[in-house]
Amino acid sequence: MRVAMYYSNRDLRLEQLPVPAIGAGELLVRVEASGICGSDVMEWYRAGKVPLVLGHEIAGEVVEVGEGVKNFRQGDRVAVTHHVPCMSCHYCETGHETVCDTLRTTSFDPGGFSEYVRVPAINVRRGTFHLPDSVSYEEGSFVEPVACVLRGQRQAGLRPACSVLVVGSGISGLLHVMVARALGAGRVVATDVVDFRLEAARRLGAEAVIDAREDVPARFRELNGGRGADLVIVCAGAPQAVEQALAAVGRAGTVLFFATTKPEVSIPLAVNRFFWRNEVTLTSSYAGGPADCKMALELIRAGRLPVADTITHRLPLADAGRGFDLVVNPQDSIKVIIEPQK
């Protein structure tokens, strides 16, 4: 089968690997849609692991079913997530399944930028979901990223009618805009430095947008009756984005660190400003659990999240290198979907 083998953001090669053989409890899935995630292009995170086949936002069709599998059959349309928890360790039992050791080691074989993937038994049980007929494969590929957003907003304590500032309007920021709207947030404002993305944020539910080169905290307070944001969601890795978020949060507000910076980045923190009289919460989130995936799929099925409207490019597997370039150097691109069967 064909795969897009990753060596660097500038070097993806169309190569051949054997179609994976499946065992008991496993599935073989023909990949129909695989989204490029921002984490796929973090070269520092891939150091020492290349070459490898990336891609973890997938949807496709079951073509082979392993012995003992009860809930899936050949021909089923599915969304599959690569990271799944054990549901029995200390972290899982206390509601923190996304920091479970099992979740950090599970995946599928080889990766979503390939024609077929083998879905291990634990992923079949906890990370594979039937797609309703009304949900396309490309919409199904959003189950995993939307699940991450849902978990993040729950971790941050999103409340109905609260004011939300989304710093960065790449795909994760736009999903946060849409999810916050769907969950009943009040004023939702988004920032970016790319006009194309600011227009997308406005179209997808932001009440207002701010050019990130402006004084974002001051501009947000102008829009919000003089108050800082109840919730600031950091969806950009630049240090300036973090600084803007910390300056824009209001009293009793929360800053959710959703995007990651480069490993060497550190930000000075005025401890008294946040942790004495103002009761500001700083929190983070990682991944999404099975319940988040189910909720994500339901919101997509119900039409409450127009995720397909974020797709700007659909590319065949042979053009995966161009897809990575579009994600690394975005101008007129937001979500890039790879179609491995083309």
C-alpha angles and dihedrals in degrees: 000000000000121000134177102235114207120220098152139331088275097041120060116150130198103234140164127249130169116265103259117256113229130218137201114319093013137113135213110216127193104221114230100168131018122176124215108236125206088242090060090068097049097112094183089059092052095049111130093010102080140144097052143130111253130191125108105169100084145153128178149127128294108240101169132026124205125226113281098022107135107171101051136053139181111291096028116140110227147173114218130199122206100210118060131166130234092233092212108072128093093267095048093047091052095049098262100107093146091070092049114129091231092054090054093055103039123096141136128262120285107339140276097273090078137081094250137018132197111227111210118228095255090052090049090054099042109015109039121089133185113243115225114235089250093060116081123218092252090051088048090056087067094064093092099045093044089050089055090052093048092052091048094053092046090049088051093050099242108198131194113271094011119140116249131197115194111198107206126021103216116124095291092049092049091049088052090052092051095043093047089052092047091050094052105262115164117219112014117189126179134197137202141142095233116082092208090060094044089055090049091051091052092047093049098051114291111138090209139000131214128204103239090223088069126079092281098185092050093045092049092051089052089056094043103052094265096305129116121240122287088215129019117190116199108213098161128072099214115114089233089061091055091047091050091049093052091048094047101051115105132221111296087011131135133229114206114200101209102153122057128231127216111287095252096055118111127174126208111240125206097218098195093049091059108025109035119051102353101058095216118173122213114196143157139204137203130198126326134268130230093269090052090052092052091050091047092053092048093051090050092046092049091053094242093123114046092202094160088065089070094059111105100162135035112187137179119244092259089062096053089115090059089048091056090049090053090054095045094046106031121184108133096007132093115153118019118196122196116210105203095190091062 
